[in-house]
């Protein structure tokens, strides 16, 4: 399958990210969110909780340290691509936190943490998938299966709405491409 040129990919992602954000602000997802939530069974098992942990902070930190180690071993320095990834994670998680409080969307299960929109677990997984897809292209399908899988765990646990995970799946690659562009990252 032919990839979009980086500039076109960024433009498309910009349109999608801001469209989802605008639709969320207008309340356009409410019916869809309710429908998806009611259509999916609650799967709150130890196995599901283990899977969802793969989208948590500990896994993200371990992955980040591993890719920094790979860079240092292979190049003797941290690549700008990895700097873009780490920046995406830092700026993205801050943005997720700000958006959670700005939108203040209650979770489907109100007893489960703070606000819902957007999904931090899904953002983390999508950031990892974006970076893996860029650095090791042959693993892109596996990386995105992981990210979509994490998004599905959030829906099956009924701790996020469909719009929460949808936004995060597009926001992470958008932010990564933005930072790569600002850092002048080309294929290294």
C-alpha positions in Angstrom: 0.0 0.0 0.0 1.4 3.4 -0.9 2.0 5.8 1.9 0.8 9.4 1.8 3.5 12.0 1.5 4.4 13.4 4.9 2.9 16.8 4.2 -0.3 15.3 2.9 -0.5 12.9 5.8 -0.1 15.8 8.3 -2.8 17.9 6.6 -5.2 14.9 6.6 -4.5 14.2 10.3 -4.9 17.9 11.1 -8.4 17.9 9.5 -9.4 14.7 11.3 -8.1 15.7 14.7 -9.8 19.1 14.6 -13.0 17.6 13.2 -13.2 15.1 16.1 -12.3 17.9 18.6 -15.0 20.1 17.1 -17.6 17.4 17.0 -16.8 16.5 20.6 -17.2 20.2 21.7 -20.6 20.3 19.9 -21.8 17.1 21.6 -22.2 15.3 18.2 -20.8 12.1 19.6 -23.2 11.7 22.5 -25.6 9.3 20.7 -22.8 7.3 19.0 -21.0 7.1 22.4 -24.1 5.8 24.1 -24.9 3.3 21.4 -21.3 1.9 21.3 -21.2 1.7 25.1 -24.5 -0.1 25.3 -23.7 -2.5 22.4 -20.4 -3.7 24.0 -20.4 -6.1 26.9 -18.6 -5.2 30.1 -15.5 -7.4 30.2 -13.9 -6.5 33.5 -11.5 -9.5 34.0 -8.0 -9.8 35.3 -6.9 -10.6 31.7 -8.5 -7.4 30.4 -6.8 -5.3 33.2 -3.5 -6.9 32.3 -3.9 -6.0 28.7 -4.9 -2.4 29.5 -1.8 -2.0 31.6 0.1 -2.2 28.3 -1.2 1.2 27.7 -0.1 2.6 31.0 2.7 4.7 32.2 5.0 1.8 33.3 4.9 0.2 29.9 5.4 3.6 28.1 8.4 4.4 30.4 10.0 0.9 29.7 9.4 1.3 26.0 10.9 4.8 26.0 14.0 3.8 27.9 14.4 0.8 25.5 14.4 2.9 22.4 16.7 5.5 23.9 19.1 2.6 24.7 18.8 1.3 21.1 19.7 4.7 19.8 22.7 5.0 22.1 23.9 1.5 21.2 23.4 2.0 17.4 24.3 5.6 16.9 26.0 6.8 20.1 23.4 9.4 20.5 19.6 9.8 20.7 18.1 10.3 17.3 15.9 13.3 16.5 13.1 10.8 15.6 13.3 9.5 19.2 13.4 13.0 20.6 10.2 13.6 18.6 8.7 10.6 20.2 9.6 11.6 23.7 8.4 15.1 23.0 5.1 13.6 21.6 4.7 11.7 24.8 5.4 14.6 27.1 3.4 17.2 25.3 0.7 14.8 24.4 0.1 13.6 28.0 0.0 17.2 29.1 -2.5 18.0 26.4 -4.6 14.9 27.3 -4.7 16.2 30.9 -5.7 19.7 29.9 -8.4 18.4 27.5 -9.8 16.1 30.2 -10.4 19.1 32.5 -11.5 21.4 29.6 -14.2 19.0 28.4 -15.0 17.4 31.8 -16.7 14.5 30.1 -17.9 11.9 32.7 -16.8 8.4 32.2 -19.3 5.6 31.4 -18.4 4.1 34.8 -18.3 7.2 37.0 -16.5 5.4 39.8 -13.5 4.9 37.6 -11.1 7.8 37.8 -11.3 11.4 36.5 -12.8 12.6 33.2 -13.0 10.5 30.0 -12.1 12.7 27.0 -9.5 11.9 25.6 -8.2 8.5 26.5 -4.7 8.6 28.0 -4.1 4.9 27.6 -5.1 5.0 23.9 -2.9 8.1 23.4 0.2 6.3 24.9 -0.4 3.2 22.8 -1.0 5.3 19.6 2.2 7.2 20.3 4.2 4.0 20.6 2.5 2.6 17.4 3.3 5.8 15.5 6.9 5.7 16.5 7.3 2.0 15.8 5.7 2.4 12.4 8.1 5.2 11.6 11.3 3.6 12.9 10.6 -0.1 12.1 8.0 0.1 9.2 7.7 -3.7 8.9 6.2 -3.8 12.4 3.6 -1.2 11.7 0.6 -3.6 11.4 1.6 -5.2 14.7 2.1 -1.8 16.4 -1.3 -0.5 15.2 -3.0 -3.8 16.3 -1.5 -3.1 19.7 -2.9 0.5 19.8 -6.3 -0.5 18.6 -6.3 -3.4 21.1 -5.6 -0.9 23.9 -8.4 1.3 22.6 -10.8 -1.7 22.7 -9.8 -2.6 26.2 -10.9 0.9 27.3 -14.3 0.4 25.6 -14.8 -3.2 26.9 -14.0 -2.1 30.4 -16.6 0.7 29.9 -14.1 3.4 31.2 -14.1 5.4 28.0 -16.4 6.5 25.3 -15.9 5.8 21.6 -14.9 9.5 20.9 -12.3 9.3 23.7 -10.4 6.6 22.0 -11.0 7.8 18.5 -9.5 11.2 19.2 -6.4 9.7 20.9 -5.8 7.3 18.0 -5.5 10.3 15.6 -4.0 12.8 18.0 -0.8 10.9 18.8 0.3 10.5 15.1 -0.7 14.1 14.4 1.5 15.4 17.3 4.4 13.1 16.3 4.4 14.4 12.7 4.2 18.0 14.0 7.2 17.6 16.2 9.1 15.7 13.6 8.5 18.6 11.2 9.5 21.2 13.8 12.7 19.2 14.6 13.5 18.8 10.9 13.5 15.0 11.2 14.1 13.2 7.9 14.7 9.5 7.7 17.8 8.9 9.7 
